[in-house]
Amino acid sequence: MKIGIIGLGLMGGSLALSLKHLPFVSEIVGMDQNKEHQIQALDLSLVQRIVKFDDIKKCDVIVLCVPVAAIIKIVQTLTNIDSAATIIDFGGTKEKIIQSVPNTIRKNFVATHPMTGTEFFGPSAAIENLYKDKIIVFCDFAKSGKEQQKTAIKIFLALHMKITYMSAKEHDRHAAFISHMPHAISYSLANTVLKQENKNDILTLAAGGFRSMSRLAKSSPDMWEDVFRQNRENILDAIELFENELQKFKKYIQKQEWQELNQEMQNANSLHDMF
């Protein structure tokens, strides 16, 4: 099968590197609005050719690895693809993307979210085994065509991914807690330190804890602005619940209620026993 990837950054570039090893993939072509990304993708041999949009539409499989707002725009222009073609999106939100898919190509569309990534972006961030042994979520899968379902399953099982299924509504709610809110917290933490007068002295002391928590603040602001827009209500709910928990910690420290604080931390310790 011929696969066309729109968006040749971390996710699209990493996908291309992994797809190269699959015997049923005959050609991988790509498209990216950023001219520098096009050059880098060819230099790094991520794709065999950079093509125009009309050529992408002729592919057997079209994978959308661009910000969620761009995915919504692109699917509006794919209504004249072959009836057997498969469109797969990698968007970090799902409900609004699925709602935007024209009815004429709904069976062609497979909504997915690979639960993997790094804080880096662009073609140079591509990693060959980024998807191996990672979870990929298929959303509202029953609404995709039978052949498109088979194609998507074939690709992701061949990449050694673990497939799970849920509704788009469930996905967006869950993702707000385990992905979207942590990014908001990381950006806020970074800005809190940057606004201190002695920020350079503070950063001299930065070790594992701060580096781990601020790592996500390196992520693409354009991509994450789109995610926050698309999943606004769920993210606001998650942030409010987080603020409630943070207020508990603040109260216990203010009132020197150390036993209660210790119990809260013990409760938190149990999280990592669950996965």
LINMO-V373020 format. One record per run of one state. SS is the DSSP state (a for helix, b for strand, c for the rest). FROM is the first residue (numbers start at 0). TO is the last residue. If there is no record, write none. Layout:
BEGIN
{{SS & FROM & TO} {SS & FROM & TO}}
END
This chain:
BEGIN
{{c & 0 & 0} {b & 1 & 5} {c & 6 & 8} {a & 9 & 18} {c & 19 & 25} {b & 26 & 30} {c & 31 & 33} {a & 34 & 42} {c & 43 & 47} {b & 48 & 49} {c & 50 & 51} {a & 52 & 55} {c & 56 & 59} {b & 60 & 63} {c & 64 & 66} {a & 67 & 74} {c & 75 & 84} {b & 85 & 88} {c & 89 & 93} {a & 94 & 99} {c & 100 & 101} {a & 102 & 107} {b & 108 & 113} {c & 114 & 121} {a & 122 & 124} {c & 125 & 133} {b & 134 & 138} {c & 139 & 139} {a & 140 & 142} {c & 143 & 144} {a & 145 & 157} {c & 158 & 160} {b & 161 & 165} {c & 166 & 166} {a & 167 & 193} {c & 194 & 197} {a & 198 & 203} {c & 204 & 206} {a & 207 & 217} {c & 218 & 219} {a & 220 & 229} {c & 230 & 230} {a & 231 & 253} {c & 254 & 256} {a & 257 & 272} {c & 273 & 274}}
END
